[in-house]
Every structure is written in structure tokens, then in C-alpha cells.
Amino acid sequence: MKICYPVILTKCEDGSGYLVTIPDFDNNTFGETIPEAIEMARDAINLLGVTYEDKKWTLPEPSDLATLHCEANEIKTLVDADPDAYRRMLDNRSVKKNCTIPSWLNEKAEQANINFSAVLQSALKEQLHIN
């Protein structure tokens, strides 16, 4: 479930980065640059979304960006998040998959001490363009 929440970025007076306020969750985070601040906000919103779901709490409705008060030195913007996708990314448990390969290939791979699971994971990541 993709959602967008408003955030406010406030440039730190010492120039070290941006304080990010997430009003709907009464939460803050920080980033050294605007892209990093937005990414940190996305990460925080996703993590909060997963936490709310785990505790059976209702996610807050996103505020209307236009109604948020913002000072002259602040930036207000929307940040998209997908707590369901975030949960899947965090769920790094192993699952067993059966696959079939030719016998000769199996013998060669075993002789070379190939880790079948590592090769399959690597190939899947390559096919799916996942780093």
C-alpha cells in the first residue's frame, strides 16, 4: 500500500544538514543533503508504518500539504512510502526452493564446491536488477 505523507525540511543553522519533521507521526529524522533527508523521511515513515501495523494501530491519515505551516527557511513536500514493500525487504529469512538441473552440471558444480544457494541468489538478483 503506497502512501504519501507531508514532511517539513528545516536547514540546520550550522549548515550540517536538514532536520526532517514528519507531523502526522510526530517524529523527526535528519539528512545531510535534501535527497538524503527525503530518503531518511521515507525510511522513517516506512518503519513507523510497519510498527503501527505490528501493534494493530491505525495509520494516521496524511495531512493536506497545503494546510501545513512552513517558515521561510523551510521546505514542505510529500514523501511516498510503501510499508508493505518495506516489510518484505526487511523479511530476510531463507526459504527452501527446489530446482532441477542436469546431472552432469550438478556433478561439475559439486566437484568445484559451488554453493548452489549463493549462485541462485546471485543469478536472481542479476535477473531482477537488484544490487
Secondary structure, DSSP 8 states (H G I E B T S, - for coil): --EEEEEEEEE-TTSS-EEEEEGGGTEEEEESSHHHHHHHHHHHHHHHHHHHHHTT--------GGGS---TTEEEEEEEE-HHHHHHHH------------HHHHHHHHHTT--HHHHHHHHHHHHTT--
